[in-house]
């Protein structure tokens, strides 16, 4: 667990009588009681946070969720909601003092309706993101939320954390991809906001309370998602570039050159690429150019390329030639088939698992104005090196939306315990720099456990008081994912 003091959370235990009531609601197959079975649920994806839970409860539908939550509300028992358990901030991991339940939504994995004409899809919270992408594609539609964990993360967790990913530049964060929600409130009541309306101006838009709240205000059980026309002409390119300033200039000119069809623009350092090639079997270097910076650039259009017409690839070729002439691009390769494109994306998406294999490290999910990215990287690396000269920088990120995953690996001969001695100073230096640039200390990963005290330090009193007022109004007993996001 992080060094922060454990917050006060409800400690009412799950009694044998409560356990029998839970069994009556979800059945034996909906309960996990043994320590070995619970271990994957109470351990975060990184393996660095380990909590406790009296029982893992796996409801099969919204009605069961409602009954479970109502029971816990009546008894004052704490609940930790969880989707695919792929978060990086400990938001779905119980605290060590947690004596309540862990509510896993994994059994609620049905696509309830696809409306190709209305460009929407109604789904349960336990649907795996990749399954939703494939379902949309089978109807000649496109669901744009895309991130490295898409093979195991679940849409309920994506929405609860307002996930970002590699398509934010064009489509926005997770909250921008939602038309309606169904939510079980902390008292067990079901709010049905499953509307597929593009326009609805009838009072407060309640769905936005729950997206990004990390399960502290209720349990998202269903969602109506927006769909888009399926891409028909896609071009992916891997660019060796001069520096991060060149990346910004390339992106700026790519919008017009692609006719506003830029889908993704991902910045990677050579250190990140080499780390993936070392640890992820089957990956290949797309461009054997020993340069310190790379850009993964993808353009896509829903219009099929007509015979003889200029498509995305031809436009990309001309654009890259122009950028080489300007000195921004040093070398480049365009994917000639799906396999080559997929290899480029695997290198980008595999940085997180590769970093686990590399050893102990630090990662900061920050955002600044796009124009300030080069300055932030330069000053942030210098600040970290001033504190620990042998630390190894591994910056990468979604440069199109200003989100940098500002990561470092510890020195090769340093263990986690020793690195932890330097962590508070590096964290404060990085976050102070972000704040001085009017940026955010959490661009897309959320607050969870890891940034609980950082949020309290960097947000204003009026913001924190307003958040606490909302939390207390909806969850007066503080049973819903207590001790996450806010200290009460």
Buried (B, 14 or more C-beta within 10 A) or exposed (E): BBEBEBBEBBEBEBEEEBBEBBBEBBEEEBBBBEEEEBEEBBBBBBEBBEBBBBBBBBBBBBEBBBBBBBBBBEBEBBBBBBBBBBBBBBBBBBBEBBBBBBBBBBBBBBBEEBBEEBBBBBBBBBBBBBBBBEBBEEBEBBBBBBBBBBEBBBBBBBBBBBBBBBBBBBBBBBBEBBBBBBBBBBBBEBBEBBBBEEEEEEEEEEBEBBBBBBBBBBBBBBBBBBBBEBBBBBBBBBBBBBBBBBBBBBBEBBBEBBEEBBBBBBBBBBBBBBBBBEBBEEBEBBBEBEBEBBBBBBBBBEEEBEEEEEBBBEBBBEBBEBBBEEEBBBBBBBBEEEEBBEBBBBBBBBBBBBBBEBBBBBBBBBBBEBEBBBBBBEBBBEBBBEBBEEBBBBBBBBBBBBBBBBBBBBBEEBEEEEBBEBBEBBBBBBBBBBBEBEBBBBBBBBBBBBBBBBBBEBBEEEEBEEBEEBBEEBBEBBBBBBBBBBBE
